[in-house]
């Protein structure tokens, strides 16, 4: 087994729980050969300069993150290892009824499986649901059709995970067959730019079973949504915002005029309409996403109250009258900062849309503002909101501040695992 020896003092972050070793933290590589060379995807032991054992990792010498720790011990990797880790991940989702709820089953390093993400979607083929009277409910759909099926959306984001792809898939199927039932299909969504940084090609498509051409019907917070795993962004549907969308009910003004910016398939806007909003404008740059959002509005019986607009949100915000156009605005943009090198530019983008939105809110109006950029931490995000409010000459009261759903666990010491930030603010003046 090859050994990665760190420079003096570089072990502190890892001892605090962070699972990554950066290439500039490595002093030398010990092992066969002179000098010893790491092979992408192999395992190696990580030690401090003082010879303290730090753990075993998947490695990739071609990536800035040269090692990703998966165990504090000298643990081997085989199908049995993956089955154990998958069962452990399932045991952490005790707050979910996985027979009825869609959820993230594996969240990469936060579930001690670096580079692997697995979302499980529970529902029915959209074709089978045709003819059902909206707004649909889970119970009525199950009674009219049959018990729901499940589909997996998987991402292999690193060399260590990708090299063991077939082993992982077999372990997944064996564990799920016993715990939750075999999925009807598995869709790979390994299209992230992270793979390019690892030196891997992007790869997407159906890899096992079947997936309905028309998509599937799932329920979130009791509301129906059409999801297409093959054509949707990331893993197909943003499960991490489920609790934050439900939270709208607490802060939605009566008969509210709502703007759902970066609406994607309508998650926030449709929740607002179901909770009693008088009108919703749903803006997104993607025609395909808005086509699905329109289907979702029909499924929920709120199509007449939602206006869908295909446009860039920066341009759209500048077109509204300057004051009191909306009572609630949701900002849920894509990650502007993919890395820390992009952070300064990203903060300017976040500030611009928050500034414009604060100006458009009525007195007592509510801003729900989000960022899913790992590189933008909570402190800097809140400072950006403070600066945007000051420039808009408005005062804000923080009503709530939340993160991703609990099926996306946060690993202490690994700040990147707490990536989603969602603040609720009321405009006072």
N, C-alpha and C positions, 0 to 999 in steps of 0.2 A: 504493500500500500504506500503510495507516495505521500509526502508530508509537506504542507505549506507552513513555512515559518514566518511569522509576522515581524515587522519592525518593532522596536521597543515602544511600549505604550499604546500600541494600536489595538490591543485586546480589550480595552475598557468598554467600548461600545458593544462589543460582542458579549462580554460578561453581563452587561445590562439587559441583554435579550435580543439584540439586533442580529438577524441571521445572515447578513451580507458581508463579504470581504471584497474590498476594492483592490484593483491591481496595484495601485500606488502604496498600499499598506503592506505588501509582501516583501520580505527581505530575501528569501531564497526558497527554492524547491528542492527537497531531498528525495532520492529514490534511484531506481535503476537508470543508468545512463549518465553521461558527464558532458554538459550539465543535464540534470533531469528535466524532462518536458512533460507538461500536462496535455492530455488528449481531451478534446471537447466531449462532455457528457460523462466522463469517468468519475469515480469517487476518490476523495483524498481526505486525509486527516489534517486538521488545522491546529497549530500550536502557537503559543506566545513565544516571544524571544527568550523568556525564562523557562521554556519547555513545559509550560502548563498546557494540558490538553483542553481544547476548546470545543471539539466536536468533529463530526464527519460531514462532508459536503459534496454536492454535485459541483463540478468545476467546468469552466469554459475559458481557456486562455485568450480567446478572441474577443471577450466581452470585458467592459470596464468592471462589471461585477464578476470577479474571477472565480468566486466560490459562494455557494448558497448552502448554508448549514441546514441539515434535515434531522440531525440527531446529536444529543450531547455525548453519546457513547459510540463505540466502534461497532455500529449496527450494519449488518449486510442488507442489500437491496435485492429482493426477489418478489414473486407474486404474493407470498405470505406476508411480507412486509407491507405491501400496498393494501392488502385486505385488512390488516390490523389498523392501518391509518384511516382507511375509509370507514370502518366500523366506529372508530373513535370520533371521527368527524360527525357521523350520524348521531352519536350519543350526545353531542353538544347542541343538537337542534331539538331538544326536548320540549321547547315552547311552541313547536309547530306540529300541526296535524298533517303529516306528510302524505297521508292517504287522500287529502283533499286540497292541500296548499302547495303551490309552486314555491320553490326555495332554492337557495344556493347550498349545495351539499358539501362542496370543497372549495375553500378560499386560499389556495396556494400556500405561501409561507405561514399564514395565520392558522392553517390546519396542518402545518409541518409537512407539507407536500409541495416544495418549491416549484413554481412554474405550472401548476395544474389547477384549473378552474373547472368546476362542474356545476351547472344549473339544471334542475329537474323541473319540468313543466307538467302539470296535471290538468287534464281536460279532455276535450273531444274534438274530432275533426269538424271544421267549419261546415263542410258539406253535410254532415249528419245533423247539424243544428239548424239547417235551413227550414223555414216554415214555423219555427217556434216564435211565439208572440213576445215582443219586447215590452218592458225591460225584463231580461232573462234573470233567473235566480239559479243558484247551484242546485238546490233541492228539486225544483221543477225540471231542470235539464236532466238531472240524473233519473228522475222518475219517468220522463218521456223517452229517454234514450237507453242508457245502460250505465253501469259503473264506469268512472273515468279511466282513461289510459294515462300513460306517462311517456314523456320524451326527454332525452338528455341533450344538452348543449355543452360541448367540451372544448377547452382550449389547452393546447400544449404550447407553452410560451417560451420555454427554455430548452437548451440542449439536453440537460439531464432528464427532463420529462419526455421530450420528444424521442430520445434514444430508447426509452422504455415504453413507448406508446402502446404496443400490442399487449405487453404484460399488464399495464394499467387498465386497458379496456377489458381484459379477461377478469381481472380482479374486481372491477366495477360490476360487471354482469353477474359474477358469482355472489357477491355480497348483496346486491340489490335483489337478485332472484330470491334470496332467503329472507331479507328484511322488508322489502317493499314491493316486490314483483318485478319481473323483467320489463324494461322499457320497450315500447313499440318501435322506437327508432332512436338512433344516435346521430346527431349532426355535429360535425367538427367545425369550429369557428376560430381557427388559428390564423386569423388575418391581422393580428395586432402588429404595430411597428416594433414592439418588443422583440419579436422573432427576427426582424432584420438586424437589430442590435446584437443579437446572439449569433448572427451569421446563418440564419435559417430562412428558407423561402416561406411565404405565406401559403396557407393551405386551408380550404374550406369545402364543405360538401357533406352529403349523407354518407356515413361509413358503416351503418348497420341498420337493419330493419327497413321501415318505410316512414315517410313523412308526407302528410296530405298537401297536395299542390296548392289548395286554397288556404292553408294555414290551420291553426288549432284555436279552440275556444277555451280560455282559462278564466278563472275568477280571482279578482284581487279585492280584498276588503268587501267581498260580497257582490262586486260589480263585474260584469262580463267584459272581456277584452280579447280581440283577435290578435294572435301572435304568429309571426312567420319566422321560424328559427333559421331557415336558409337565407332569407333576404333581409332580416332585421339587423340593426347595428349591434355590435359587441356580441353578447350571447343570445340576442333576439328580443329581450324585454328587460327593462331596468328594474329588477326586483329589489334593488337596494333602497329605492324611494318609497316602498310600500307604506311604511309607518308614517312618513312625512306627508304623503298624500292624504292619508286618513286624518291627519292632524288638522287639515284645512277646516274641518267641521267646527273646531273650537274657535277659530279666529275669523271666519268668513262673515263680513258685515251682511245685514239683512238686505235682500234684493240687490246684491252686489253686482257691479259691472266689473268683469274680470278680464285680465289679459294673461294668457298662458304663453309666455315667450319661450322659444325653442321647444315647442309643444311635443315634438316627435309624434307618437301615436295617440296623444291626447290624454295621458295619464292624469295630470293635475287638473286640466280644464274639465274633463268629464267628471272627476270627483267633485269639483266645484259646482257644476251644473246639477249633479245628483243631490248635493247638499243644499240646493236652493238658490244658486246664483241666478239673477235675472237674465244676464247675457254673458257670453264668453267670446273673446277673440283669441283664436289659436293660431299662432304664427310659427312657421318653420320653413327652412330653405329647401327641404326635401319634399318633392311631389309625392313620392312613393309612401313616405311616412304619413303625410296628410291624407292620402287615399285610405290608409288603414285607420287613421283617426276618424274619418267620416263613417267607416263601418262601425267603429266602436261607439260613436254617438248614436247610431241607429239601434245597436244592440241594447243601449242603455235608455232608449226612449227620450233623448235630449237633443236630437239633431236640430230641432227648430230654434234652439237657444244658443247654438254655437256657430260662429262665422269663421271659416278656415281661410287663412291667407298664406300664400306661398311667397315668402320674401325673406331676405336677410334681416335679422333682428336689429342690427345697427342702423340700417337704412329705415326700417319701419318705425323705430322709436322716434326718429327725428321728424316724422311726418305728422304726429299727433299734435293737437293743440297743447300749448305749454302747460296748462294747469287743470287739475281735477278731471282728468278723462276717465280714471278708473278708481274703484274702491279697493281692489286687491290685484296685485301683480305678482306673478310667479316667474322668477328668472332661474332656469335650470339649463344653462348652456353646456356644451361639450367641454372637455378639459382643454383650456387655453394653454396650459403649461404642461407639456409632456415631459419636461426635464427642468432642472434648476437653471440651465443656461437660457431658457425661454421665459423665466419668471417675471423679469421686469416688464417685458412686452405684454405678458399675460395680465399682469396687475392693471396696466393701462386699459386693456380691453374690458376687464371686469368692472373697473371704476366707471368707464364710459356708460355701460348699459345700466349700472346701478344709479348713477347720477341722473340719467335721462328718465329712469323709472320713478325715482323719488319725486322728481318734478311733476310727473303725470298723476300722482296719487292725490286723492281728495283728503281733506282734513279728517283725521281718524282712520284713513286708509291703511291697508296692511301690505307690506312688502315681504314676500317669501323669496329669499335669495340663496342660491346654492353654488357650490363649486365642488367638482369631483377631481380637481388637480391634486395629485399627491404632493407636488413640489410647493404648493401654496398652503402653509400651515394655518391653523385656526387663528393665531395671533395676528398674522399679516392679513388674513381675510377680514377680520373684524376691523383692523385699522383702515383697510381700504373702504369699508362701508362707512366708517366715521368720516373719512376724508370726502367721500361722495356726498354725504348728507350736508357737510359744511359748505361744500361748493354749491350745493343746491339751495342753501340758506333755509334748510328745514331741520327740525329736531326730531330724533327718533327715540322711541322706547323699545328696548328689547323685550319681546313677549316670551320668547322661547329660543333655544338653540339645540339642534339635534344632529344626529349623525346617520350612518347607514343602519339598515335593519340588522338584527342580532344574528341572522344566518350568514352575515359577513363579519365574522368575529374580529376583534381588535387584540393583537398580540402586544402585551406590555413590553416596551423597549424598542418596538418596531413601529415607529410613528407612521410610516407609509401605509400601514394597514388601517389606520383611521383616516381615510382619504376623503370621505364625503362630509361636507359641512353644509348645514341648512339652518339659516337664521330667519326668525319671524320678528318683524319690526312694525310698530305703529307710528304713523306720522302725526306729530303733535301740532306743528305749525308750518 
